[in-house]
């Protein structure tokens, strides 16, 4: 089956003329006449951007997601391709209405007419994994119903298998392969794809995000209607808003676009550093803007989490980076184990400075993040920096946020917008407020743990398999045995001495005949 899927990928690539993107390179132009003769049979009437979008749609959800990410990077790809790939965000060809109705009947055991007061079989949005229909519940509430695409898990499984095969080739054939840890990256991507295929899990993600921003004046999250949720169907509150990609429409409504861009950065850093739980698929198709100028988050299939250690490490790096403290950035990489311990701090610091200095104090429109990322990659390769798979989704989301900010306000200063938030967050975490909050949080656990500490230590020592602990236990037993022997000897000697002192008195008490 893998070979059949690989054959399809090759066929689609040739069918839509995607080899054009490779043959356009100077090294391969000599192959163009040969390819044109060999593939004379295919019609290529559409522009290259349309053909690329059609090819990604034909190849399935993983490739569509790749196109979604690319669509936000107008600094990396030509405008015609970015405009066309933007159609992948919520205008993937939908599946037939009868399939949607059949999916609802299978999930609930009864037809849509008995589940909802009204159900529109024509979808309002269609994405790579699912599509959305509007409905009205029996109690009158307006709802949005998300339905998984049929047999989508089967297609994704084959694509992920091919990604693993490609990752193995990268590791074995490329000198940087093991450092990049491609198989771990694919595993991280696979985990998030599996989460996206379970709509009950997506509903739980949405509920958590709504709770995190319950009283926020920056972000709105729809309510999940749990009584109507299923692994293949999710029902939530219907939200009214304007797609964030329609900047002219937002401006006509009186929305402050620069303020909207700044608040998007704040929302991102709040999710990452305050909550450690963030929306990892924030392309424009998943975001609306309410009439009062607040963000509306949709589609919670791909969320990601960070541990406290990850958050602290990232915050220190971001803060040092924004303050141009490149030595601190270098030390953080070495202390965390991302860079080898023998790395020379001064050399690493100088290399990071050479990459980062050119992009500071510039608005987004003047920064080539493509060139910046390329130089950053070259630097990491030179110093043996290990790629962290658990942060792949964060890196992807950061690119989405940066692309969205560029689309909203090219004059946005990303660094100055983020710095006050990080300063405040670090003060709260490391200052006296953070200490008090930690004590309040941990006090109940300490109160429970302290009385149990002797028993827990004894249990740990009793069950420890560590050789040093085992050796210590044996030494303690031997010492105890020696001490017991000496105590016995001393006790016997004391007893003899005492008996010698008592014998004269005992002789007076005993009868003469005895």
C-alpha positions in Angstrom: 0.0 0.0 0.0 2.9 2.3 0.7 4.2 1.8 -2.8 0.8 2.5 -4.2 0.6 5.8 -2.2 4.1 6.7 -3.3 3.2 6.0 -6.9 0.2 8.3 -6.6 2.3 11.1 -5.2 4.7 10.8 -8.2 1.8 10.6 -10.6 0.0 13.7 -9.1 3.3 15.6 -9.1 3.8 14.9 -12.9 0.1 15.3 -13.7 0.0 18.9 -12.4 3.5 19.8 -13.7 5.0 20.4 -10.3 8.4 19.4 -11.6 8.4 23.0 -12.9 9.5 24.2 -9.4 12.6 22.0 -9.6 13.4 22.4 -13.2 13.4 26.2 -12.8 16.6 25.9 -10.9 19.8 26.6 -12.8 21.2 23.1 -12.1 18.3 21.3 -13.7 17.2 23.5 -16.6 19.0 21.2 -19.1 16.4 18.5 -18.2 13.4 20.6 -19.2 13.4 19.7 -22.9 13.6 16.0 -22.0 10.7 16.3 -19.6 8.5 18.2 -22.0 9.0 15.5 -24.7 8.4 12.6 -22.2 5.3 14.2 -20.7 3.8 15.6 -23.9 0.4 14.0 -23.1 -0.6 16.2 -20.1 -2.5 19.4 -20.5 -1.1 22.3 -18.4 -3.6 25.1 -19.1 -3.9 26.4 -15.5 -1.3 28.8 -13.9 1.3 27.2 -11.7 -0.3 28.4 -8.5 -3.6 26.8 -9.4 -1.9 23.6 -10.3 0.0 23.5 -7.0 -3.2 24.0 -5.0 -5.0 21.3 -7.0 -2.1 18.9 -6.5 -2.1 19.4 -2.8 -5.9 18.9 -2.6 -5.5 15.7 -4.7 -2.8 14.3 -2.4 -4.9 14.7 0.8 -4.9 16.3 4.3 -1.2 16.3 5.2 -0.3 18.0 2.0 -3.2 20.4 2.4 -1.9 21.4 5.8 1.5 22.0 4.3 -0.1 24.4 1.8 -2.0 26.1 4.6 1.3 26.9 6.4 2.9 28.1 3.2 0.0 30.4 2.4 0.9 32.6 5.5 4.5 33.0 4.4 4.3 35.7 1.7 7.9 36.6 2.5 9.0 33.1 1.4 6.8 32.4 -1.7 5.5 34.5 -4.6 2.3 36.4 -4.2 0.4 34.4 -6.9 1.1 31.1 -5.0 0.3 32.6 -1.6 -3.1 33.9 -2.9 -4.0 30.5 -4.3 -2.9 28.4 -1.4 -4.9 30.7 0.9 -8.0 28.9 -0.6 -6.9 25.7 1.2 -7.6 27.3 4.6 -11.4 26.8 4.5 -12.3 26.1 0.8 -11.2 22.5 0.3 -13.7 20.7 -1.9 -16.5 19.4 0.4 -17.9 15.9 0.5 -21.5 15.3 -0.6 -24.5 16.4 1.6 -25.8 12.8 1.7 -22.4 11.6 3.2 -22.7 14.3 5.9 -26.3 13.2 6.7 -25.2 9.6 6.8 -22.4 10.4 9.2 -24.8 12.2 11.6 -27.2 9.2 11.5 -24.3 6.8 12.2 -23.1 8.9 15.1 -26.5 9.5 16.8 -28.4 6.4 15.7 -31.2 8.6 14.2 -31.5 11.0 11.2 -30.4 14.6 11.4 -34.1 15.8 11.5 -34.6 14.1 14.8 -31.4 15.4 16.3 -31.6 19.1 15.2 -34.5 21.4 14.7 -32.8 22.6 11.5 -29.7 21.3 9.7 -28.2 22.8 6.6 -26.7 20.0 4.4 -24.6 22.5 2.5 -21.3 23.1 4.4 -20.2 26.7 5.2 -16.6 25.7 5.4 -14.6 22.7 4.3 -11.1 21.8 5.4 -8.6 19.0 5.0 -9.9 16.7 7.8 -13.6 17.9 8.4 -16.2 20.3 7.2 -18.7 22.5 9.1 -22.5 22.8 8.7 -24.8 25.3 10.4 -27.7 23.9 12.5 -30.2 24.9 15.2 -30.8 22.8 18.3 -34.2 21.7 19.6 -33.9 24.3 22.3 -33.4 27.1 19.8 -29.6 27.6 20.1 -27.7 28.3 16.9 -24.9 25.7 16.4 -22.0 24.8 14.2 -21.7 21.1 13.4 -18.3 19.7 12.5 -18.2 16.3 10.7 -15.1 14.2 9.9 -14.3 13.4 6.3 -15.1 9.7 5.5 -12.1 7.3 5.6 -9.8 10.1 6.4 -7.9 8.1 9.1 -6.9 5.5 6.4 -5.5 8.2 4.1 -3.5 9.8 6.9 -2.1 6.5 8.1 -0.5 5.9 4.6 0.8 9.4 4.4 2.4 9.2 7.8 4.0 5.9 6.9 5.6 7.6 3.9 6.8 10.5 6.1 8.5 7.9 8.4 10.1 6.3 5.4 11.3 9.7 4.2 12.6 10.6 7.6 14.6 7.4 7.7 16.2 8.2 4.4 17.1 11.7 5.7 18.7 10.2 8.7 20.8 7.7 6.7 21.7 9.8 3.6 22.2 13.3 5.0 25.0 14.1 7.3 22.7 16.4 9.4 20.0 13.8 9.5 20.4 12.5 13.0 20.9 15.9 14.5 17.5 17.0 13.0 15.8 14.0 14.5 13.3 13.7 11.6 11.6 10.6 12.9 10.9 12.2 16.3 9.5 15.2 14.4 7.2 12.9 12.3 6.1 11.2 15.5 5.2 14.5 17.1 3.2 15.4 13.9 1.5 12.0 13.9 0.4 12.5 17.5 -1.3 15.8 16.7 -2.9 14.3 13.6 -4.4 11.5 15.7 -5.8 14.0 18.1 -7.4 15.9 15.3 -9.2 12.7 14.2 -11.0 12.4 17.5 -13.6 15.2 17.7 -14.3 14.4 21.4 -10.7 15.3 22.1 -11.0 18.4 20.0 -14.1 19.4 22.0 -12.2 19.0 25.2 -9.4 21.2 23.8 -12.0 23.9 22.9 -13.5 23.7 26.4 -10.1 24.1 28.0 -9.2 27.1 25.9 -12.5 28.7 26.6 -11.9 28.3 30.3 -8.4 29.8 30.0 -9.9 32.9 28.4 -13.2 33.0 30.1 -12.9 36.6 31.3 -10.6 37.8 28.5 -11.3 40.9 26.4 -8.9 39.7 23.7 -10.2 36.2 22.7 -13.6 34.6 22.3 -14.0 30.8 22.3 -17.3 29.1 21.4 -19.1 27.0 24.0 -19.0 23.2 23.4 -22.4 21.5 23.4 -21.4 18.3 25.0 -24.7 16.4 24.8 -24.3 16.4 21.0 -20.6 15.6 20.7 -19.3 12.3 19.3 -15.9 11.1 18.1 -16.9 11.9 14.5 -19.3 14.8 15.1 -18.8 17.9 17.2 -21.4 20.5 18.0 -20.5 24.0 19.4 -21.9 27.5 19.6 -22.2 29.3 16.3 -20.0 32.4 16.3 -20.6 35.6 14.3 -17.6 37.4 12.9 -15.5 38.4 9.9 -12.6 36.2 8.7 -9.4 37.8 9.7 -8.0 37.6 6.2 -10.6 40.1 5.0 -8.6 43.1 6.2 -10.5 45.7 4.0 -13.8 44.5 5.5 -12.5 44.8 9.0 -11.2 48.3 8.3 -14.6 49.3 6.9 -16.2 48.1 10.2 -13.9 50.5 12.2 -11.6 47.8 13.6 -8.2 49.1 14.6 -6.0 46.9 12.5 -2.6 47.7 14.1 -4.2 47.1 17.5 -5.6 43.8 16.3 -2.1 42.7 15.1 -0.6 43.6 18.5 -3.3 41.8 20.4 -2.7 38.7 18.3 0.9 38.6 19.5 -0.3 39.0 23.1 -2.8 36.2 22.8 0.0 33.9 21.4 2.4 34.6 24.2 -0.3 34.4 26.8 -1.3 30.9 25.6 2.3 29.7 25.5 3.8 31.2 28.7 0.8 31.7 31.0 -1.1 28.5 30.2 1.4 26.2 28.5 -1.6 25.3 26.2 -1.8 26.9 22.8 -3.7 26.8 19.6 -1.2 25.2 17.2 -3.1 25.7 13.9 -3.7 29.5 13.8 -3.9 30.1 10.1 -6.4 32.8 9.0 -9.1 30.2 8.1 -9.4 29.3 11.8 -9.8 32.9 13.1 -12.7 35.4 13.0 -13.0 38.9 14.4 -16.0 39.8 16.4 -17.9 43.2 15.7 -16.2 44.6 18.9 -12.7 43.7 17.6 -12.0 40.6 19.6 -10.4 37.4 18.1 -12.7 34.4 17.7 -10.8 31.0 17.8 -12.2 28.1 15.8 -11.0 24.5 15.1 -9.2 23.1 18.2 -8.0 19.8 16.6 -4.3 20.8 16.9 -3.4 22.1 20.3 -0.1 21.7 22.0 1.3 21.9 25.5 4.6 22.9 27.2 6.1 21.8 30.5 7.1 24.3 33.1 10.8 23.6 32.2 10.0 24.3 28.5 8.2 27.5 29.4 11.0 28.8 31.6 13.7 27.9 29.0 11.8 29.5 26.2 11.0 32.6 28.2 14.7 33.1 29.1 15.7 32.6 25.5 13.0 35.0 24.1 13.8 37.6 26.7 17.5 37.4 26.2 16.9 37.4 22.5 14.7 40.5 22.6 17.2 42.3 24.8 20.1 41.2 22.5 21.8 39.4 25.3 23.3 36.8 23.0 25.6 35.3 25.6 22.5 34.5 27.7 21.0 32.8 24.6 24.2 30.7 24.1 24.4 29.7 27.7 20.7 28.7 27.8 21.2 26.4 24.8 24.2 24.8 26.5 22.7 24.5 30.0 19.5 22.9 28.5 21.6 20.3 26.6 20.5 21.6 23.2 24.1 22.4 22.3 27.0 20.1 23.3 28.6 20.9 26.7 32.0 21.5 25.1 30.6 24.4 23.0 32.7 27.6 23.3 30.3 30.2 24.6 32.1 33.1 23.0 32.0 31.6 19.6 28.4 30.5 19.9 27.5 34.0 21.1 29.2 35.7 18.2 27.5 33.4 15.7 24.0 34.1 17.2 24.8 37.8 17.1 25.7 37.7 13.4 22.3 36.1 12.6 20.1 38.2 14.8 21.4 41.7 14.7 20.3 42.4 11.1 16.6 41.9 11.9 16.2 44.1 15.0 14.5 47.5 15.0 12.8 46.7 11.7 9.1 46.2 11.0 7.9 42.9 9.6 7.8 44.2 6.0 11.6 44.8 6.0 12.5 41.4 7.5 13.2 38.4 5.3 12.4 35.5 7.7 13.3 33.1 5.0 16.9 34.3 5.0 16.9 34.6 8.8 15.8 31.0 9.2 18.3 29.7 6.7 21.2 31.4 8.5 19.9 30.2 11.9 19.8 26.7 10.5 23.3 27.0 9.2 24.5 28.2 12.7 22.7 25.4 14.5 24.3 22.9 12.2 27.8 24.3 12.8 27.4 24.1 16.6 25.6 20.8 16.7 22.4 22.1 18.1 19.9 19.3 18.5 16.3 19.8 17.2 13.6 19.5 19.9 10.6 17.6 18.5 8.3 18.8 21.4 8.7 22.4 20.1 8.0 21.7 16.5 4.4 22.7 16.8 5.4 25.9 18.7 7.8 26.8 15.8 5.0 26.2 13.3 2.6 28.3 15.3 5.1 31.1 15.6 5.5 31.2 11.8 1.7 31.3 11.5 1.5 34.2 13.9 4.3 36.1 12.2 2.7 35.6 8.8 -0.7 36.7 10.2 0.9 39.8 11.7 2.6 40.6 8.4 -0.8 40.3 6.7 -2.6 42.6 9.2 0.1 45.2 9.8 3.4 45.1 7.9 4.7 47.9 10.2 4.2 45.8 13.3 7.4 45.6 15.5 7.2 42.1 16.7 10.0 42.5 19.2 8.7 45.6 21.0 5.2 44.1 21.1 6.4 40.9 22.8 9.0 42.3 25.2 6.7 43.9 27.8 4.7 40.7 28.1 7.8 38.6 28.6 9.3 41.0 31.1 6.0 41.0 33.1 5.7 37.2 32.9 9.3 36.6 34.0 8.9 39.0 37.0 5.7 37.1 38.0 7.5 33.7 37.7 10.9 34.6 39.3 10.0 37.5 41.6 8.4 37.6 45.0 4.9 37.2 43.4 6.0 34.0 41.8 7.4 32.8 45.1 4.2 33.5 47.0 2.1 31.9 44.2 4.3 28.8 44.3 4.0 28.5 48.0 0.2 28.8 47.9 0.1 26.2 45.1 2.4 23.7 46.8 1.4 24.2 50.4 -1.4 21.6 50.4 0.8 19.0 48.8 3.6 19.8 51.3 1.2 19.4 54.2 0.2 16.0 52.9 3.7 14.8 52.0 5.7 15.9 55.1 4.1 13.4 57.6 4.6 10.6 55.0 8.3 11.5 54.3 10.0 9.0 56.7 7.8 6.1 55.3 8.4 7.2 51.7 12.2 7.4 52.3 12.2 3.9 53.9 10.1 2.5 51.0 12.4 4.1 48.4 15.5 2.6 50.1 13.8 -0.7 50.4 12.9 -0.9 46.7 15.8 0.9 45.3 17.6 -0.9 42.5 20.5 1.5 42.3 23.8 -0.1 42.9 25.1 2.7 45.1 22.0 2.6 47.3 22.2 -1.2 47.5 25.9 -1.1 48.4 25.1 1.5 51.1 22.4 -0.8 52.5 24.8 -3.7 52.6 27.4 -1.6 54.4 24.8 -0.5 56.9 23.8 -4.1 57.6 27.5 -5.1 58.0 28.1 -2.2 60.4 25.0 -3.1 62.3 26.1 -6.7 62.7 29.6 -5.6 63.9 28.0 -3.2 66.4 25.7 -5.9 67.6 28.6 -8.2 68.2 30.5 -5.6 70.1 27.5 -4.8 72.2 27.1 -8.5 73.1 30.8 -8.6 74.1 30.5 -5.4 76.2 27.3 -6.7 77.8 28.9 -10.0 78.8 31.9 -8.2 80.3 29.7 -5.9 82.2 27.7 -8.8 83.4 30.8 -10.6 84.7 32.1 -7.5 86.4 28.7 -7.0 88.1 28.6 -10.6 89.1 32.0 -10.3 90.6 30.9 -7.4 92.7 27.8 -9.2 93.9 29.3 -12.5 94.8 30.4 -11.5 98.3 27.0 -10.3 99.1 25.4 -13.3 97.7 27.6 -15.6 99.8 26.2 -13.9 103.0 22.6 -14.5 101.9 23.1 -18.1 101.0 22.7 -20.9 103.7 25.9 -22.6 104.8 24.7 -26.0 103.6 24.2 -24.7 100.1 
